Amino acid sequence: MGAEREQQVSRELDALAAARVVGLSFRVHDDGFSDAVLVVLGHGTEQNAASAAPVYQHAAELRRRKIFGGVREAFWKQEPQIKQVLSEISAPRVFIAPLFISEGYFAGQVIPRELGLAENAKHGPPGASILYCLYCQPVGTHDSMRGIILSRAREVVARFPFPRAPEARDTTLFIAGHGTEKDANSRQVVERQAELIRAANFYAAVHAIFLEEAPYIADCYGLAQTRNLVVVPFFISDGLHTQEDIPVRLGESERVVRQRLDAGQPPWRNPTERNGCRVWYAPAVGTEPHLADVILERVREAARMEDRGEATG
């Protein structure tokens, strides 16, 4: 690849990773949601307090923009729980935006069913003072997540360029997902993002890897076509999987990972030499600031479906 093409690739990466994602916010500029309450819904867990951080982060940003009549945080497996939050809301419309990677078992089946939205999406759950309750698609399945993944990949290399930042053409990008044989959607959403980025021919190669399915996280070294590897975890929070499981499976010892976390340090040092490769490990996509724009886009889509009378749970 010549210098001219190299510069073009760099410009295109920047456009996808920044301007294009930011552009979502410009399409959500009206005040058509002033009568509505937005509920940003996370999975939640009592085992790791950090897992809730993206929900509070993006809810705070959307509250700051004053687009909605109100913005609330809610979770499925920790306080404040979604059913309790909905029971406290009195509003003509409520949009529930699941901050999930895929429309898998919880986001696609359990939560809509337990909230009574699977059969009747347009009416609020029993006991709630809500006329319309619209359940949005999960953020992780939106095609614009490609830009957020690229942003994460570019940022981590730019922040830790030692000894120098490699070009994208000399780098293999890995998108690390959870994966589960219980639900094919968990895998497909990661593969979809890998496909979108691969088609743009920015990187030497792009692969999806998984914690619980093949190809596994540790398989990245055998799949890599370059010495430089960038691993972007396609997870919402920097919780147990991204802070402990993936670094260990990339080759760091559990003891070192735990020591670093206990000292308030990142679990992976960028870049780290492993198996003849230089490996950069990015933060989870769920804490990327522009994810708030993806949430807004999902709300707009749900509103358009409501207008057409197509709302579904």
Secondary structure, 3 states (H helix, E strand, C coil): CCHHHHHHHHHHHHHHHHHHHHHHHHCCCCCCCCCEEEEEEECCCCCCHHHHHHHHHHHHHHHHHCCCCEEEEEECCCCCEHHHHHHCCEEEEEEEEECCCCCCHHHHHHHHHHCCCCCCCCCCCCCCEEEEEEECCCHHHCCCHHHHHHHHHHHHHHHCCCCCCCCHHHEEEEEEECCCCCCHHHHHHHHHHHHHHHHCCCCCEEEEEECCCCCEHHHHHHHCCCCEEEEEECCCCCCHHHHHHHHHHCCCCHHHHHHHHHCCCCCCCCCEEECCEEEEECCCHHHCCCHHHHHHHHHHHHHHHHHCCCCCC
